[in-house]
Amino acid sequence: MSFEILINTLTDLISENEKEKSSHWREILRNKRSFLNFKENYGYGQYKEYNKFYETYHNLMQTLIFGRELKEFNEYKLVKHYYKKFNRQVECDVVRHIFTFNLLNKFRLLKDNVAVIGDGKANFILGSRIINPEIKLFSINLPELLINDLLIINQSNIFSHEEICVVKEEADLEKEHIKLFLIPANKNNLLESKKIDLFVNIVSFQEMNYEQINNYFSIIKSNNSYLYNCNREKKILPDGIKIEYEKYPFDNAKFLFKEECIWHKNIYLSKYPFIKKYEGSHIHSLCKFN
Ligand SMILES: C[S@@+](CC[C@H](N)C(=O)[O-])C[C@H]1O[C@@H](n2cnc3c(N)ncnc32)[C@H](O)[C@@H]1O
């Protein structure tokens, strides 16, 4: 499928995914065409073109906020090298992902079959592929955001279009040569018991309804997989529903760690006030379901 066909296929799936949107996402995507502009930040991530002048500013702020150790990470060096090649700036959102890749590599989990629920600006997909070209990725999201990701992936030349498939039925998941499966949220149950080794969710459960969160947990449980999950301790959605980390249905999952996430505390900006605190505290954990 060419990139154009992939995008058209996803566009046809937008209306049937309406019910997968929480009140938060209905609000963010009410401007029906915003997701076609991948260079804007509409609440699902930053995207800036590489700029030699701003590079110095980014370097300075990254050391100030995240410390010198970041620059030592192999994951940082690799991601930075490739992002520059496809003319993209490494910003705060990318840095958060680099910390996550470094952590997952420490547990040797950034390999084999990895599913990301709610990526943004393709940061998880691109970084995972850069760090481990052999990885098989499953990206589950609303079709609008999968299109936004695809527009970025197309710029990056990191995947060829022959390696990407929009999943509409179970048989699509059996295609051997595919390295990136794009799964519209309403088809997420197709991932039940599919030997996914790791699921990742970064600041995305916090914006869903409990019905959606519970469904994702039952899919993860059916795979007996690991779950890395970094989300706000509490967040109130526009319809008044309060989403709390402690209410996720972990049941008898075995935790490898659970703590406050230090790279989700401060963010730097390109204008005044330059440094801002993230709202609320973010908890991250790695657990395994059996
Ligand atoms: C705040 S963005 C987070 C983006 C990215 N993970 C990051 O850390 O920058 C939340 C993501 O959750 C996705 N999302 C919302 N509802 C979803 C659903 N029902 N299923 C899967 N993803 C969903 C959004 O489309 C968006 O990509």
Ligand as a Chemical Component Dictionary entry (heavy atoms), coordinates in Angstrom:
data_LIG
# 
_chem_comp.id                   LIG 
_chem_comp.type                 NON-POLYMER 
_chem_comp.pdbx_formal_charge   0 
_chem_comp.three_letter_code    LIG 
# 
loop_
_chem_comp_atom.comp_id 
_chem_comp_atom.atom_id 
_chem_comp_atom.alt_atom_id 
_chem_comp_atom.type_symbol 
_chem_comp_atom.charge 
_chem_comp_atom.model_Cartn_x 
_chem_comp_atom.model_Cartn_y 
_chem_comp_atom.model_Cartn_z 
_chem_comp_atom.pdbx_ordinal 
LIG C1  C1  C 0  -1.459 13.214 25.053 1  
LIG S1  S1  S 1  -1.360 12.158 23.694 2  
LIG C2  C2  C 0  0.115  11.298 24.139 3  
LIG C3  C3  C 0  1.053  11.171 23.016 4  
LIG C4  C4  C 0  2.347  10.458 23.353 5  
LIG N1  N1  N 0  2.150  9.169  23.947 6  
LIG C5  C5  C 0  3.277  11.308 24.174 7  
LIG O1  O1  O 0  3.643  10.890 25.281 8  
LIG O2  O2  O -1 3.669  12.377 23.721 9  
LIG C6  C6  C 0  -2.569 10.890 24.013 10 
LIG C7  C7  C 0  -2.723 9.863  22.894 11 
LIG O3  O3  O 0  -3.778 8.945  23.239 12 
LIG C8  C8  C 0  -4.511 8.649  22.062 13 
LIG N2  N2  N 0  -5.854 8.083  22.316 14 
LIG C9  C9  C 0  -6.987 8.730  22.672 15 
LIG N3  N3  N 0  -8.021 7.857  22.753 16 
LIG C10 C10 C 0  -7.515 6.644  22.419 17 
LIG C11 C11 C 0  -8.075 5.328  22.330 18 
LIG N4  N4  N 0  -9.368 5.089  22.580 19 
LIG N5  N5  N 0  -7.256 4.311  21.967 20 
LIG C12 C12 C 0  -5.930 4.534  21.720 21 
LIG N6  N6  N 0  -5.348 5.734  21.808 22 
LIG C13 C13 C 0  -6.131 6.783  22.152 23 
LIG C14 C14 C 0  -4.559 10.009 21.384 24 
LIG O4  O4  O 0  -5.004 9.917  20.072 25 
LIG C15 C15 C 0  -3.100 10.455 21.533 26 
LIG O5  O5  O 0  -2.325 9.874  20.533 27 
# 
loop_
_chem_comp_bond.comp_id 
_chem_comp_bond.atom_id_1 
_chem_comp_bond.atom_id_2 
_chem_comp_bond.value_order 
_chem_comp_bond.pdbx_ordinal 
LIG C1  S1  SING 1  
LIG S1  C2  SING 2  
LIG S1  C6  SING 3  
LIG C2  C3  SING 4  
LIG C3  C4  SING 5  
LIG C4  N1  SING 6  
LIG C4  C5  SING 7  
LIG C5  O1  DOUB 8  
LIG C5  O2  SING 9  
LIG C6  C7  SING 10 
LIG C7  O3  SING 11 
LIG C7  C15 SING 12 
LIG O3  C8  SING 13 
LIG C8  N2  SING 14 
LIG C8  C14 SING 15 
LIG N2  C9  SING 16 
LIG N2  C13 SING 17 
LIG C9  N3  DOUB 18 
LIG N3  C10 SING 19 
LIG C10 C11 SING 20 
LIG C10 C13 DOUB 21 
LIG C11 N4  SING 22 
LIG C11 N5  DOUB 23 
LIG N5  C12 SING 24 
LIG C12 N6  DOUB 25 
LIG N6  C13 SING 26 
LIG C14 O4  SING 27 
LIG C14 C15 SING 28 
LIG C15 O5  SING 29 
# 
